[in-house]
Each structure stands twice: as C-alpha cells, then as structure tokens.
Amino acid sequence: MNFYAGPAVLPEEVLKELQENMFDYQKNGYSLIEASHRGALYDGIHNETVQLFKDIYAIPDNYKVLFLGGGATLQFAMIPMNMMRDGKTADYVHSGAWAGKAVKDAQKIGNVTLIFDGKDSSYTSLPAPQDIKASAASAYVHITSNETIGGLQWKDWPDTGNVPLVADMSSDILSRPVPVEKFGLIYAGAQKNLGPAGTTVVIIRDDIWESSPDSLPAYLSYKTHAEKNSLYNTPPVFSIWAINLVLKWVRKMGGAEAMKNRALEKSDILYSVINESGGFYRCPVDEKYRSTMNVVFRLNNEELEGQFLKESAEKGMMGLKGHRSVGGCRASIYNSLPVEAVEALADFMKSFAKSH
Ligand SMILES: *Cc1c(COP(=O)(O)O)cnc(C)c1O
C-alpha cells in the first residue's frame, strides 16, 4: 500500500503493460524506449497522449499540450521568463512550500507581488477565490492548486479577468474536472498523478506561447516547444509512454469526474477518522481547504508519531511520514491508489488510537 507523495503509486495494470511491452513493443522486435523519437512508432504514442489529454480535460482548440523536461521546478523559472516582460509584475498566492519556491524563482526574473501570504496561519488556509484580484500591470496570477506538503487545496477557481491565471497542478492534476478555459497555463510534474518522473505537462493558451520573447534560449521558450509539438529535442519518451497508459486507465475508469468522486470517497474516509478521533489525530488544515490528495495529520507527540509510522510500515503501509520540513504524518492518496488501501489505513488508525 503505497502512500508516498511522489514518485507515487501507479495502476497495477499500467505497470504490467509496461513490463510486458518493455522488451518487444507490441511485436515490433524492439522496445519503444529504443525507438527513434522521430519514428512512426513513437510518433503515434506521442500524438495519442496529447489527444487523450485534450479529450479527458475537454481542452479548447486554442491550447497546446506540451511535454517538457526539468520537472515542475523548471516551470518556476520558465513562467516568469516567458510571461513577465516590459516592466510588468506578476501576482503570486503564497500558500506554502511549493508556492514559496515558485515565488523565489520569479523574484529572480522580475517584480513579484504577493497578493496573499499564508504566513500568519502557518500556511494552513487559502484566500477565498473572490478575494483574488490581479494588481495593475500584472502579467499573470500564479496559484498552487494543491500544496503537496501542507495538504491544502483550492476548491474553486479565482476569476482574474484578462490577466492569465497560471496554476501548478503537480499533485492534483486529473483528480477532478478543470475548466481549462479559465487558465492561461497549467503545469504539472508527472510523478504524482500521471506517471513516472521525467515529464512535465504544460497546457498553454496560444496567445501566451506566441508572445514568448525571442531573446530566450531555445529550450526555455514555450514558443520552441509549441511550434515543434514538444519534439524540438528528445522528449522523455519512457515517461510519456507510461502517461499514455495512465490516461487510458483514467478514461476507462470514467474520466475526471470519476477521479473526483474517487478522491472524495478516499479523503472522506481519512478525514472522518481524524475528526472522530477525539483529538488523537489532528489535521492542521482549515476544513474548507483540506486536500483530497495529501491528507496531513499529527499525533500528540513525536514519539507516538514514530510508533505510528513503525507499526503502519509493519502492516505494509509505505510512505506515511510527513515531509521532512514539517514532520508529522501524511497519506498521499493519488488517483491510482485503490480505495481498499485507504480503508486499511483507516482501520489501522482506529485500532492504533484505541491501543494508545
Ligand atoms: C512535486 C511538486 C513540485 C516539484 O516537482 P518536480 O517535478 O520535482 O520539479 C512542484 N509543485 C508541486 C505542487 C509539487 O507537488
């Protein structure tokens, strides 16, 4: 039972299909990861993966789906490099550890306005969407849809008018339907909900990549990748192949709406155990914004938390330790994690509380 925060659990059937096709891809006599990224074999997978994204998220025609390297982390730099120009500023919502990293990189490129800073609440709450207003001369508004370490998640989207809304969806992409037309750019590292590490998916509106400055080095410009369908250089082919299979799994399961119901079902199970534990378990996050993907909780003291982690590991539950920067416990329950694993964790939490 894999509760790791990322790289994370993948559907068993996807792993098996990768295994079966690794040596001899669909009887072609060689592996897909040995195939040229300019050849017909890989080309089919590449374009199909773009199309699967467009179908599952109902992405409008004036957007491109890109597969880049460098992780979500490279996007922290590419976004301001491409979008913040001509004396403009950018607005950031500072909601926790990941937003903080995005802010730091953007400050190296240009002027950043923090239109919300969760510091006073130790990053346990978010602003109401209607309180998010773009400031004058703002090039974009950046939010982090799910703070993977803090365990908080946006439930409704702000309306930023003509100023593009940019979102880091690394840890909750495809966990629910998203009105893509409300965003200028969405990005996500693959290794939480989409597949193995190596690919970053960028969904970008045409007017944004079209106005990337020509002064940028090739790889750092969205224009390069959009004009070449993410084949300017060698894309992360293995990761894209696996994402292709994960997207087919999502489609088979019922798409984004089904993923949302699944996420709500699983997270409700765990938050109920926490809420009904009489204070034995505590979730520090504002109830309105508790994540459906990363459930964070504390026990009374670190010794008890250590005992909890030890006993849960003995029961085959991996990865429940909170991020090293905050401590405590965290159950990451991404799309692929079966409901049964969450039920087993809930049962364990109840019996652990009783016996301690
Ligand atoms: C994991 C994560 C990142 C970093 O992703 P990399 O692919 O490791 O660069 C960024 N933002 C969020 C919200 C994350 O969960």
The ligand as an SDF file (V2000), in Angstrom:
LIG
                    3D

 15 15  0  0  0  0  0  0  0  0999 V2000
    6.2960   17.7630   -6.5300 C   0  0  0  0  0  0  0  0  0  0  0  0
    5.8780   19.1550   -6.7700 C   0  0  0  0  0  0  0  0  0  0  0  0
    6.7010   20.0730   -7.4560 C   0  0  0  0  0  0  0  0  0  0  0  0
    8.0900   19.7350   -7.9160 C   0  0  0  0  0  0  0  0  0  0  0  0
    8.0530   18.8580   -8.9610 O   0  0  0  0  0  0  0  0  0  0  0  0
    9.4260   18.3800   -9.6850 P   0  0  0  0  0  0  0  0  0  0  0  0
    8.8710   17.6380  -10.8390 O   0  0  0  0  0  0  0  0  0  0  0  0
   10.1470   17.5460   -8.6850 O   0  0  0  0  0  0  0  0  0  0  0  0
   10.1910   19.5900  -10.0720 O   0  0  0  0  0  0  0  0  0  0  0  0
    6.2030   21.3400   -7.6920 C   0  0  0  0  0  0  0  0  0  0  0  0
    4.9900   21.7020   -7.2610 N   0  0  0  0  0  0  0  0  0  0  0  0
    4.1750   20.8540   -6.5860 C   0  0  0  0  0  0  0  0  0  0  0  0
    2.8220   21.3160   -6.1500 C   0  0  0  0  0  0  0  0  0  0  0  0
    4.6020   19.5610   -6.3180 C   0  0  0  0  0  0  0  0  0  0  0  0
    3.7990   18.7090   -5.6630 O   0  0  0  0  0  0  0  0  0  0  0  0
  1  2  1  0
  2  3  1  0
  2 14  2  0
  3  4  1  0
  3 10  2  0
  4  5  1  0
  5  6  1  0
  6  7  2  0
  6  8  1  0
  6  9  1  0
 10 11  1  0
 11 12  2  0
 12 13  1  0
 12 14  1  0
 14 15  1  0
M  END
$$$$
